[in-house]
Amino acid sequence: MVFKRLAAAAAFAFVSTLAPVLAQDFPKGPVTMLVPFAAGGPTDVVARLVARVMEKELGQPVLVENATGAGGTLASGRLARATPDGQTILLHHMGITTSATLYRKLAYDPKTAFGFVGQVTTVPMLLVSRPNFEPADFKALLAYIKDNKDKVSLANAGPGAVSHICGMLFMQLTGVKLTTVPYKGTGPAMTDTMGGQVDLLCDQTTGATGPVKTHKVKAYATATAERIPVLPDVPTAAELGLKGFEVGVWHGMYVPAGTPAPVVDKLNAALKAALHDPETVRRFAELGTAPVSDAEATPEGLKAKYFAEIDRWAPIIKAAGEYAD
């Protein structure tokens, strides 16, 4: 027993001594930033804006790799198995927390697999419809779906996508079960909504603002506490009487569990530089979002958000009884 304690103490001392060395050498080459969704999608856009500045700060390329599949859990699984040296990182949205309940069998433990670098941004969600959908406003929409629930379709970007979770919350709050239509991504879902093949869609402002402004879709309400500057004429659902319909697509940056703190600190400094970059701020504003605060863009801020969101969505998903596996 004494020998084991001495051995453990020696191992801890070795790792503690090694950590600053690892940080000094980090990064040893290109850093791979895993993104769980397709190139050109909302999360990919956020990742590439951040990576552009981070690679300047780190002195090595930050290569965005779109590791798609299984609602983002394939990319999360890859990170969980990666060497904890900071050379592989993950930029994921809130789906990393909802998947903890949506998928009852994961190849990793969502509560222990990851280390935290910091939050990045929160993208508002909108409830939109095909341009010729009958209800003129949100009040009329609520009445219409109650009278025609068997005829109304609600698109999403696939099981586990934020659009899926947003739609699930909308149906739970309104007490109306609609016909859900899953797509392989937000792009195809929006295309069919614009084309009139489906009636409703919850989407991020990063993808929906353009179609709303060009009248290719109709915006009923934002799933936010306050109106968003990029679409000031679109009311919030709370303003219109639907309390609790708030879904923000927050993004965070992760490393494998066990990544040395000095390496995490170096990544965090690069992330904060990206969030303070004027071009990043400008491009985020065009997409209807903004960088998070410095307090949120920390390992502690992301860790708190991560576990709070797992606890928030678990009962909603279980009540709906909709799982992705």
Secondary structure, 3 states (H helix, E strand, C coil): CHHHHHHHHHHHHHHHHHHHHHHHHCCCCCEEEEECCCCCCHHHHHHHHHHHHHHHHHCCCEEEEECCCHHHHHHHHHHHHCCCCCCEEEEEECHHHHHHHHCCCCCCCCCCCEEEEEEEEEEEEEEEECCCCCCCCHHHHHHHHHHCCCCCEEEECCCCCHHHHHHHHHHHHHCCCCEEEECCCHHHHHHHHHHCCCCEEEEEHHHHHHHHHCCCCEEEEECCCCCCCCCCCCCECCCCCCCCCCCEEEEEEEEECCCCHHHHHHHHHHHHHHHHCHHHHHHHHHCCCCECCCCCCCHHHHHHHHHHHHHHHHHHHHHHCCCCC
